[in-house]
Amino acid sequence: MIFDSFGEIYSCLVSVGDKHWSIGSYFPEVKFKEKSLRNRNIETIPKCQKCIYSLLCGGGCPMRLSGDSDVLSPSCDAVHYNVHTLLPKLYQINDEMGV
């Protein structure tokens, strides 16, 4: 956890300074937000619960979401692209090279 000088708590260094990504505060008292990165995982992201890639991607990096997005939204475009576009190309290149 990262604590900033304004009393906010963050779970990721990249999110420090953007209150939208704060997981709570420590001043004047310790309080954690109910919907925050602190409790974001594939069980709390509704779209991940039935996704076949959820264990591979974990819901994706929330820092890829727009600033006004719900923290319980997935950000898995990169995983879908890698699995459906890059991985087949890699197999094709390996076949062509005889690897």
Backbone as XML, in Angstrom:
<?xml version="1.0"?>
<chain id="A" units="angstrom">
  <residue number="1" name="MET">
    <atom name="N" x="0.828" y="-1.172" z="0.000"/>
    <atom name="CA" x="0.000" y="0.000" z="0.000"/>
    <atom name="C" x="0.881" y="1.247" z="0.000"/>
  </residue>
  <residue number="2" name="ILE">
    <atom name="N" x="0.362" y="2.278" z="-0.632"/>
    <atom name="CA" x="1.070" y="3.542" z="-0.716"/>
    <atom name="C" x="0.215" y="4.609" z="-0.027"/>
  </residue>
  <residue number="3" name="PHE">
    <atom name="N" x="0.831" y="5.382" z="0.820"/>
    <atom name="CA" x="0.150" y="6.444" z="1.553"/>
    <atom name="C" x="0.675" y="7.785" z="1.037"/>
  </residue>
  <residue number="4" name="ASP">
    <atom name="N" x="-0.239" y="8.638" z="0.554"/>
    <atom name="CA" x="0.230" y="9.948" z="0.095"/>
    <atom name="C" x="0.157" y="10.970" z="1.229"/>
  </residue>
  <residue number="5" name="SER">
    <atom name="N" x="0.649" y="12.147" z="0.976"/>
    <atom name="CA" x="0.713" y="13.173" z="2.024"/>
    <atom name="C" x="-0.626" y="13.874" z="2.261"/>
  </residue>
  <residue number="6" name="PHE">
    <atom name="N" x="-1.657" y="13.492" z="1.514"/>
    <atom name="CA" x="-2.978" y="14.106" z="1.655"/>
    <atom name="C" x="-3.960" y="13.200" z="2.395"/>
  </residue>
  <residue number="7" name="GLY">
    <atom name="N" x="-3.460" y="12.089" z="2.940"/>
    <atom name="CA" x="-4.317" y="11.198" z="3.715"/>
    <atom name="C" x="-4.959" y="10.083" z="2.926"/>
  </residue>
  <residue number="8" name="GLU">
    <atom name="N" x="-4.581" y="9.929" z="1.659"/>
    <atom name="CA" x="-5.168" y="8.882" z="0.808"/>
    <atom name="C" x="-4.284" y="7.635" z="0.787"/>
  </residue>
  <residue number="9" name="ILE">
    <atom name="N" x="-4.925" y="6.479" z="0.575"/>
    <atom name="CA" x="-4.226" y="5.195" z="0.474"/>
    <atom name="C" x="-4.464" y="4.654" z="-0.936"/>
  </residue>
  <residue number="10" name="TYR">
    <atom name="N" x="-3.398" y="4.150" z="-1.550"/>
    <atom name="CA" x="-3.475" y="3.591" z="-2.896"/>
    <atom name="C" x="-2.884" y="2.179" z="-2.888"/>
  </residue>
  <residue number="11" name="SER">
    <atom name="N" x="-3.329" y="1.353" z="-3.836"/>
    <atom name="CA" x="-2.807" y="-0.011" z="-3.904"/>
    <atom name="C" x="-1.725" y="-0.164" z="-4.974"/>
  </residue>
  <residue number="12" name="CYS">
    <atom name="N" x="-1.568" y="0.857" z="-5.801"/>
    <atom name="CA" x="-0.613" y="0.773" z="-6.909"/>
    <atom name="C" x="0.089" y="2.121" z="-7.060"/>
  </residue>
  <residue number="13" name="LEU">
    <atom name="N" x="1.386" y="2.083" z="-7.235"/>
    <atom name="CA" x="2.172" y="3.304" z="-7.371"/>
    <atom name="C" x="1.707" y="4.159" z="-8.546"/>
  </residue>
  <residue number="14" name="VAL">
    <atom name="N" x="1.262" y="3.521" z="-9.622"/>
    <atom name="CA" x="0.809" y="4.250" z="-10.806"/>
    <atom name="C" x="-0.431" y="5.085" z="-10.515"/>
  </residue>
  <residue number="15" name="SER">
    <atom name="N" x="-1.228" y="4.673" z="-9.550"/>
    <atom name="CA" x="-2.488" y="5.360" z="-9.261"/>
    <atom name="C" x="-2.374" y="6.519" z="-8.279"/>
  </residue>
  <residue number="16" name="VAL">
    <atom name="N" x="-1.230" y="6.690" z="-7.650"/>
    <atom name="CA" x="-1.068" y="7.721" z="-6.622"/>
    <atom name="C" x="-1.354" y="9.105" z="-7.197"/>
  </residue>
  <residue number="17" name="GLY">
    <atom name="N" x="-2.169" y="9.857" z="-6.457"/>
    <atom name="CA" x="-2.509" y="11.219" z="-6.864"/>
    <atom name="C" x="-3.849" y="11.329" z="-7.560"/>
  </residue>
  <residue number="18" name="ASP">
    <atom name="N" x="-4.417" y="10.227" z="-8.012"/>
    <atom name="CA" x="-5.725" y="10.240" z="-8.657"/>
    <atom name="C" x="-6.730" y="9.642" z="-7.675"/>
  </residue>
  <residue number="19" name="LYS">
    <atom name="N" x="-7.501" y="10.498" z="-7.019"/>
    <atom name="CA" x="-8.407" y="10.038" z="-5.965"/>
    <atom name="C" x="-9.393" y="8.979" z="-6.436"/>
  </residue>
  <residue number="20" name="HIS">
    <atom name="N" x="-9.681" y="8.950" z="-7.740"/>
    <atom name="CA" x="-10.583" y="7.921" z="-8.273"/>
    <atom name="C" x="-10.047" y="6.523" z="-7.962"/>
  </residue>
  <residue number="21" name="TRP">
    <atom name="N" x="-8.732" y="6.377" z="-7.936"/>
    <atom name="CA" x="-8.114" y="5.070" z="-7.710"/>
    <atom name="C" x="-7.707" y="4.841" z="-6.258"/>
  </residue>
  <residue number="22" name="SER">
    <atom name="N" x="-7.998" y="5.785" z="-5.397"/>
    <atom name="CA" x="-7.710" y="5.630" z="-3.971"/>
    <atom name="C" x="-8.533" y="4.466" z="-3.410"/>
  </residue>
  <residue number="23" name="ILE">
    <atom name="N" x="-7.923" y="3.670" z="-2.527"/>
    <atom name="CA" x="-8.665" y="2.563" z="-1.912"/>
    <atom name="C" x="-9.211" y="2.963" z="-0.541"/>
  </residue>
  <residue number="24" name="GLY">
    <atom name="N" x="-8.857" y="4.158" z="-0.087"/>
    <atom name="CA" x="-9.346" y="4.649" z="1.198"/>
    <atom name="C" x="-8.515" y="5.808" z="1.687"/>
  </residue>
  <residue number="25" name="SER">
    <atom name="N" x="-8.669" y="6.095" z="2.963"/>
    <atom name="CA" x="-7.910" y="7.190" z="3.556"/>
    <atom name="C" x="-7.416" y="6.783" z="4.942"/>
  </residue>
  <residue number="26" name="TYR">
    <atom name="N" x="-6.376" y="7.453" z="5.391"/>
    <atom name="CA" x="-5.829" y="7.168" z="6.720"/>
    <atom name="C" x="-5.926" y="8.367" z="7.659"/>
  </residue>
  <residue number="27" name="PHE">
    <atom name="N" x="-6.376" y="9.504" z="7.130"/>
    <atom name="CA" x="-6.502" y="10.697" z="7.959"/>
    <atom name="C" x="-7.791" y="11.404" z="7.640"/>
  </residue>
  <residue number="28" name="PRO">
    <atom name="N" x="-8.586" y="11.790" z="8.552"/>
    <atom name="CA" x="-8.361" y="11.812" z="9.996"/>
    <atom name="C" x="-8.606" y="10.455" z="10.662"/>
  </residue>
  <residue number="29" name="GLU">
    <atom name="N" x="-9.204" y="9.507" z="9.940"/>
    <atom name="CA" x="-9.334" y="8.154" z="10.463"/>
    <atom name="C" x="-9.182" y="7.176" z="9.300"/>
  </residue>
  <residue number="30" name="VAL">
    <atom name="N" x="-8.859" y="5.942" z="9.615"/>
    <atom name="CA" x="-8.675" y="4.932" z="8.578"/>
    <atom name="C" x="-10.040" y="4.458" z="8.085"/>
  </residue>
  <residue number="31" name="LYS">
    <atom name="N" x="-10.268" y="4.607" z="6.778"/>
    <atom name="CA" x="-11.504" y="4.160" z="6.134"/>
    <atom name="C" x="-11.137" y="3.577" z="4.780"/>
  </residue>
  <residue number="32" name="PHE">
    <atom name="N" x="-11.715" y="2.429" z="4.465"/>
    <atom name="CA" x="-11.510" y="1.841" z="3.149"/>
    <atom name="C" x="-12.792" y="1.936" z="2.340"/>
  </residue>
  <residue number="33" name="LYS">
    <atom name="N" x="-12.657" y="2.226" z="1.034"/>
    <atom name="CA" x="-13.809" y="2.305" z="0.144"/>
    <atom name="C" x="-14.347" y="0.899" z="-0.120"/>
  </residue>
  <residue number="34" name="GLU">
    <atom name="N" x="-15.661" y="0.810" z="-0.268"/>
    <atom name="CA" x="-16.277" y="-0.487" z="-0.533"/>
    <atom name="C" x="-15.928" y="-0.978" z="-1.940"/>
  </residue>
  <residue number="35" name="LYS">
    <atom name="N" x="-16.031" y="-0.083" z="-2.934"/>
    <atom name="CA" x="-15.696" y="-0.442" z="-4.312"/>
    <atom name="C" x="-14.364" y="0.214" z="-4.658"/>
  </residue>
  <residue number="36" name="SER">
    <atom name="N" x="-13.293" y="-0.551" z="-4.580"/>
    <atom name="CA" x="-11.977" y="-0.003" z="-4.885"/>
    <atom name="C" x="-11.079" y="-1.102" z="-5.422"/>
  </residue>
  <residue number="37" name="LEU">
    <atom name="N" x="-9.873" y="-0.729" z="-5.811"/>
    <atom name="CA" x="-8.908" y="-1.716" z="-6.294"/>
    <atom name="C" x="-8.555" y="-2.740" z="-5.223"/>
  </residue>
  <residue number="38" name="ARG">
    <atom name="N" x="-8.778" y="-2.386" z="-3.988"/>
    <atom name="CA" x="-8.468" y="-3.277" z="-2.867"/>
    <atom name="C" x="-9.266" y="-4.583" z="-2.950"/>
  </residue>
  <residue number="39" name="ASN">
    <atom name="N" x="-10.490" y="-4.503" z="-3.436"/>
    <atom name="CA" x="-11.309" y="-5.710" z="-3.524"/>
    <atom name="C" x="-11.663" y="-6.053" z="-4.970"/>
  </residue>
  <residue number="40" name="ARG">
    <atom name="N" x="-10.827" y="-5.638" z="-5.912"/>
    <atom name="CA" x="-11.048" y="-5.928" z="-7.328"/>
    <atom name="C" x="-10.345" y="-7.228" z="-7.683"/>
  </residue>
  <residue number="41" name="ASN">
    <atom name="N" x="-11.107" y="-8.212" z="-8.123"/>
    <atom name="CA" x="-10.559" y="-9.484" z="-8.586"/>
    <atom name="C" x="-11.593" y="-10.158" z="-9.478"/>
  </residue>
  <residue number="42" name="ILE">
    <atom name="N" x="-11.275" y="-11.316" z="-10.019"/>
    <atom name="CA" x="-12.192" y="-11.950" z="-10.978"/>
    <atom name="C" x="-13.499" y="-12.408" z="-10.338"/>
  </residue>
  <residue number="43" name="GLU">
    <atom name="N" x="-13.539" y="-12.502" z="-9.039"/>
    <atom name="CA" x="-14.795" y="-12.865" z="-8.381"/>
    <atom name="C" x="-15.699" y="-11.652" z="-8.171"/>
  </residue>
  <residue number="44" name="THR">
    <atom name="N" x="-15.124" y="-10.454" z="-8.113"/>
    <atom name="CA" x="-15.920" y="-9.252" z="-7.889"/>
    <atom name="C" x="-16.226" y="-8.488" z="-9.174"/>
  </residue>
  <residue number="45" name="ILE">
    <atom name="N" x="-15.594" y="-8.868" z="-10.277"/>
    <atom name="CA" x="-15.873" y="-8.246" z="-11.575"/>
    <atom name="C" x="-16.895" y="-9.140" z="-12.283"/>
  </residue>
  <residue number="46" name="PRO">
    <atom name="N" x="-18.144" y="-8.692" z="-12.394"/>
    <atom name="CA" x="-19.200" y="-9.539" z="-12.955"/>
    <atom name="C" x="-18.864" y="-10.158" z="-14.314"/>
  </residue>
  <residue number="47" name="LYS">
    <atom name="N" x="-18.275" y="-9.388" z="-15.225"/>
    <atom name="CA" x="-17.982" y="-9.921" z="-16.561"/>
    <atom name="C" x="-16.914" y="-11.016" z="-16.541"/>
  </residue>
  <residue number="48" name="CYS">
    <atom name="N" x="-16.086" y="-11.045" z="-15.518"/>
    <atom name="CA" x="-15.022" y="-12.052" z="-15.425"/>
    <atom name="C" x="-15.538" y="-13.405" z="-14.942"/>
  </residue>
  <residue number="49" name="GLN">
    <atom name="N" x="-16.659" y="-13.405" z="-14.278"/>
    <atom name="CA" x="-17.137" y="-14.627" z="-13.646"/>
    <atom name="C" x="-17.450" y="-15.745" z="-14.625"/>
  </residue>
  <residue number="50" name="LYS">
    <atom name="N" x="-17.783" y="-15.402" z="-15.872"/>
    <atom name="CA" x="-18.079" y="-16.428" z="-16.876"/>
    <atom name="C" x="-17.088" y="-16.412" z="-18.039"/>
  </residue>
  <residue number="51" name="CYS">
    <atom name="N" x="-16.039" y="-15.641" z="-17.900"/>
    <atom name="CA" x="-15.064" y="-15.497" z="-18.983"/>
    <atom name="C" x="-14.040" y="-16.637" z="-18.944"/>
  </residue>
  <residue number="52" name="ILE">
    <atom name="N" x="-13.759" y="-17.229" z="-20.097"/>
    <atom name="CA" x="-12.800" y="-18.338" z="-20.149"/>
    <atom name="C" x="-11.359" y="-17.876" z="-19.962"/>
  </residue>
  <residue number="53" name="TYR">
    <atom name="N" x="-11.109" y="-16.580" z="-20.068"/>
    <atom name="CA" x="-9.760" y="-16.050" z="-19.917"/>
    <atom name="C" x="-9.502" y="-15.430" z="-18.539"/>
  </residue>
  <residue number="54" name="SER">
    <atom name="N" x="-10.459" y="-15.475" z="-17.647"/>
    <atom name="CA" x="-10.343" y="-14.752" z="-16.377"/>
    <atom name="C" x="-9.123" y="-15.159" z="-15.558"/>
  </residue>
  <residue number="55" name="LEU">
    <atom name="N" x="-8.783" y="-16.428" z="-15.535"/>
    <atom name="CA" x="-7.605" y="-16.846" z="-14.770"/>
    <atom name="C" x="-6.311" y="-16.417" z="-15.447"/>
  </residue>
  <residue number="56" name="LEU">
    <atom name="N" x="-6.360" y="-16.228" z="-16.740"/>
    <atom name="CA" x="-5.193" y="-15.772" z="-17.485"/>
    <atom name="C" x="-4.974" y="-14.270" z="-17.313"/>
  </residue>
  <residue number="57" name="CYS">
    <atom name="N" x="-6.040" y="-13.515" z="-17.306"/>
    <atom name="CA" x="-5.893" y="-12.055" z="-17.305"/>
    <atom name="C" x="-6.192" y="-11.407" z="-15.965"/>
  </residue>
  <residue number="58" name="GLY">
    <atom name="N" x="-6.970" y="-12.034" z="-15.113"/>
    <atom name="CA" x="-7.286" y="-11.459" z="-13.811"/>
    <atom name="C" x="-8.081" y="-10.174" z="-13.868"/>
  </residue>
  <residue number="59" name="GLY">
    <atom name="N" x="-8.766" y="-9.945" z="-14.963"/>
    <atom name="CA" x="-9.542" y="-8.710" z="-15.111"/>
    <atom name="C" x="-8.773" y="-7.591" z="-15.767"/>
  </residue>
  <residue number="60" name="GLY">
    <atom name="N" x="-7.498" y="-7.821" z="-16.021"/>
    <atom name="CA" x="-6.671" y="-6.811" z="-16.663"/>
    <atom name="C" x="-6.244" y="-5.712" z="-15.698"/>
  </residue>
  <residue number="61" name="CYS">
    <atom name="N" x="-5.381" y="-4.865" z="-16.175"/>
    <atom name="CA" x="-4.875" y="-3.764" z="-15.351"/>
    <atom name="C" x="-5.909" y="-2.647" z="-15.301"/>
  </residue>
  <residue number="62" name="PRO">
    <atom name="N" x="-6.372" y="-2.294" z="-14.116"/>
    <atom name="CA" x="-7.384" y="-1.246" z="-14.026"/>
    <atom name="C" x="-6.876" y="0.127" z="-14.459"/>
  </residue>
  <residue number="63" name="MET">
    <atom name="N" x="-5.585" y="0.326" z="-14.516"/>
    <atom name="CA" x="-5.048" y="1.614" z="-14.942"/>
    <atom name="C" x="-5.318" y="1.854" z="-16.429"/>
  </residue>
  <residue number="64" name="ARG">
    <atom name="N" x="-5.717" y="0.818" z="-17.153"/>
    <atom name="CA" x="-6.071" y="0.962" z="-18.561"/>
    <atom name="C" x="-7.502" y="1.459" z="-18.738"/>
  </residue>
  <residue number="65" name="LEU">
    <atom name="N" x="-8.280" y="1.479" z="-17.661"/>
    <atom name="CA" x="-9.654" y="1.980" z="-17.715"/>
    <atom name="C" x="-9.636" y="3.499" z="-17.754"/>
  </residue>
  <residue number="66" name="SER">
    <atom name="N" x="-10.686" y="4.082" z="-18.309"/>
    <atom name="CA" x="-10.766" y="5.541" z="-18.290"/>
    <atom name="C" x="-11.027" y="5.999" z="-16.867"/>
  </residue>
  <residue number="67" name="GLY">
    <atom name="N" x="-10.699" y="7.218" z="-16.561"/>
    <atom name="CA" x="-10.783" y="7.748" z="-15.209"/>
    <atom name="C" x="-12.164" y="7.710" z="-14.588"/>
  </residue>
  <residue number="68" name="ASP">
    <atom name="N" x="-13.208" y="7.688" z="-15.421"/>
    <atom name="CA" x="-14.562" y="7.673" z="-14.869"/>
    <atom name="C" x="-15.177" y="6.277" z="-14.863"/>
  </residue>
  <residue number="69" name="SER">
    <atom name="N" x="-14.389" y="5.269" z="-15.204"/>
    <atom name="CA" x="-14.893" y="3.892" z="-15.242"/>
    <atom name="C" x="-15.084" y="3.325" z="-13.848"/>
  </residue>
  <residue number="70" name="ASP">
    <atom name="N" x="-15.982" y="2.372" z="-13.761"/>
    <atom name="CA" x="-16.196" y="1.633" z="-12.526"/>
    <atom name="C" x="-14.964" y="0.755" z="-12.294"/>
  </residue>
  <residue number="71" name="VAL">
    <atom name="N" x="-14.431" y="0.754" z="-11.086"/>
    <atom name="CA" x="-13.236" y="-0.050" z="-10.794"/>
    <atom name="C" x="-13.512" y="-1.544" z="-10.928"/>
  </residue>
  <residue number="72" name="LEU">
    <atom name="N" x="-14.786" y="-1.923" z="-10.946"/>
    <atom name="CA" x="-15.134" y="-3.330" z="-11.106"/>
    <atom name="C" x="-15.468" y="-3.658" z="-12.557"/>
  </residue>
  <residue number="73" name="SER">
    <atom name="N" x="-14.892" y="-2.899" z="-13.475"/>
    <atom name="CA" x="-15.001" y="-3.181" z="-14.907"/>
    <atom name="C" x="-13.734" y="-3.895" z="-15.341"/>
  </residue>
  <residue number="74" name="PRO">
    <atom name="N" x="-13.850" y="-4.842" z="-16.271"/>
    <atom name="CA" x="-12.639" y="-5.502" z="-16.761"/>
    <atom name="C" x="-11.902" y="-4.612" z="-17.761"/>
  </residue>
  <residue number="75" name="SER">
    <atom name="N" x="-10.630" y="-4.844" z="-17.896"/>
    <atom name="CA" x="-9.827" y="-4.152" z="-18.922"/>
    <atom name="C" x="-8.983" y="-5.205" z="-19.614"/>
  </residue>
  <residue number="76" name="CYS">
    <atom name="N" x="-9.659" y="-6.066" z="-20.344"/>
    <atom name="CA" x="-9.027" y="-7.279" z="-20.855"/>
    <atom name="C" x="-8.794" y="-7.278" z="-22.365"/>
  </residue>
  <residue number="77" name="ASP">
    <atom name="N" x="-8.910" y="-6.141" z="-23.014"/>
    <atom name="CA" x="-8.723" y="-6.091" z="-24.467"/>
    <atom name="C" x="-7.371" y="-6.631" z="-24.897"/>
  </residue>
  <residue number="78" name="ALA">
    <atom name="N" x="-6.334" y="-6.324" z="-24.147"/>
    <atom name="CA" x="-4.984" y="-6.771" z="-24.510"/>
    <atom name="C" x="-4.885" y="-8.294" z="-24.490"/>
  </residue>
  <residue number="79" name="VAL">
    <atom name="N" x="-5.493" y="-8.933" z="-23.520"/>
    <atom name="CA" x="-5.439" y="-10.400" z="-23.432"/>
    <atom name="C" x="-6.173" y="-11.028" z="-24.606"/>
  </residue>
  <residue number="80" name="HIS">
    <atom name="N" x="-7.357" y="-10.516" z="-24.927"/>
    <atom name="CA" x="-8.109" y="-11.040" z="-26.070"/>
    <atom name="C" x="-7.322" y="-10.853" z="-27.364"/>
  </residue>
  <residue number="81" name="TYR">
    <atom name="N" x="-6.700" y="-9.700" z="-27.528"/>
    <atom name="CA" x="-5.893" y="-9.444" z="-28.721"/>
    <atom name="C" x="-4.713" y="-10.408" z="-28.788"/>
  </residue>
  <residue number="82" name="ASN">
    <atom name="N" x="-4.017" y="-10.581" z="-27.671"/>
    <atom name="CA" x="-2.863" y="-11.483" z="-27.655"/>
    <atom name="C" x="-3.254" y="-12.916" z="-27.970"/>
  </residue>
  <residue number="83" name="VAL">
    <atom name="N" x="-4.341" y="-13.389" z="-27.385"/>
    <atom name="CA" x="-4.763" y="-14.777" z="-27.571"/>
    <atom name="C" x="-5.294" y="-15.007" z="-28.982"/>
  </residue>
  <residue number="84" name="HIS">
    <atom name="N" x="-6.064" y="-14.085" z="-29.510"/>
    <atom name="CA" x="-6.714" y="-14.292" z="-30.804"/>
    <atom name="C" x="-5.921" y="-13.783" z="-32.001"/>
  </residue>
  <residue number="85" name="THR">
    <atom name="N" x="-4.969" y="-12.901" z="-31.797"/>
    <atom name="CA" x="-4.218" y="-12.336" z="-32.924"/>
    <atom name="C" x="-2.734" y="-12.692" z="-32.858"/>
  </residue>
  <residue number="86" name="LEU">
    <atom name="N" x="-2.075" y="-12.350" z="-31.760"/>
    <atom name="CA" x="-0.629" y="-12.552" z="-31.685"/>
    <atom name="C" x="-0.229" y="-14.013" z="-31.542"/>
  </residue>
  <residue number="87" name="LEU">
    <atom name="N" x="-0.937" y="-14.762" z="-30.719"/>
    <atom name="CA" x="-0.591" y="-16.166" z="-30.516"/>
    <atom name="C" x="-0.684" y="-16.980" z="-31.810"/>
  </residue>
  <residue number="88" name="PRO">
    <atom name="N" x="-1.757" y="-16.856" z="-32.604"/>
    <atom name="CA" x="-1.795" y="-17.570" z="-33.887"/>
    <atom name="C" x="-0.640" y="-17.169" z="-34.825"/>
  </residue>
  <residue number="89" name="LYS">
    <atom name="N" x="-0.284" y="-15.882" z="-34.822"/>
    <atom name="CA" x="0.837" y="-15.432" z="-35.663"/>
    <atom name="C" x="2.144" y="-16.063" z="-35.203"/>
  </residue>
  <residue number="90" name="LEU">
    <atom name="N" x="2.318" y="-16.164" z="-33.888"/>
    <atom name="CA" x="3.521" y="-16.792" z="-33.350"/>
    <atom name="C" x="3.610" y="-18.258" z="-33.775"/>
  </residue>
  <residue number="91" name="TYR">
    <atom name="N" x="2.507" y="-18.977" z="-33.691"/>
    <atom name="CA" x="2.483" y="-20.374" z="-34.138"/>
    <atom name="C" x="2.782" y="-20.472" z="-35.625"/>
  </residue>
  <residue number="92" name="GLN">
    <atom name="N" x="2.245" y="-19.555" z="-36.414"/>
    <atom name="CA" x="2.494" y="-19.556" z="-37.850"/>
    <atom name="C" x="3.974" y="-19.329" z="-38.149"/>
  </residue>
  <residue number="93" name="ILE">
    <atom name="N" x="4.580" y="-18.366" z="-37.467"/>
    <atom name="CA" x="6.016" y="-18.083" z="-37.661"/>
    <atom name="C" x="6.850" y="-19.296" z="-37.271"/>
  </residue>
  <residue number="94" name="ASN">
    <atom name="N" x="6.514" y="-19.935" z="-36.147"/>
    <atom name="CA" x="7.244" y="-21.130" z="-35.716"/>
    <atom name="C" x="7.124" y="-22.253" z="-36.732"/>
  </residue>
  <residue number="95" name="ASP">
    <atom name="N" x="5.927" y="-22.452" z="-37.310"/>
    <atom name="CA" x="5.741" y="-23.479" z="-38.322"/>
    <atom name="C" x="6.582" y="-23.181" z="-39.563"/>
  </residue>
  <residue number="96" name="GLU">
    <atom name="N" x="6.602" y="-21.911" z="-39.973"/>
    <atom name="CA" x="7.348" y="-21.519" z="-41.168"/>
    <atom name="C" x="8.860" y="-21.691" z="-40.952"/>
  </residue>
  <residue number="97" name="MET">
    <atom name="N" x="9.306" y="-21.509" z="-39.721"/>
    <atom name="CA" x="10.730" y="-21.628" z="-39.410"/>
    <atom name="C" x="11.102" y="-23.071" z="-39.086"/>
  </residue>
  <residue number="98" name="GLY">
    <atom name="N" x="10.098" y="-23.928" z="-38.948"/>
    <atom name="CA" x="10.375" y="-25.314" z="-38.620"/>
    <atom name="C" x="10.760" y="-25.528" z="-37.157"/>
  </residue>
  <residue number="99" name="VAL">
    <atom name="N" x="10.293" y="-24.655" z="-36.316"/>
    <atom name="CA" x="10.614" y="-24.745" z="-34.885"/>
    <atom name="C" x="9.629" y="-25.617" z="-34.175"/>
  </residue>
</chain>
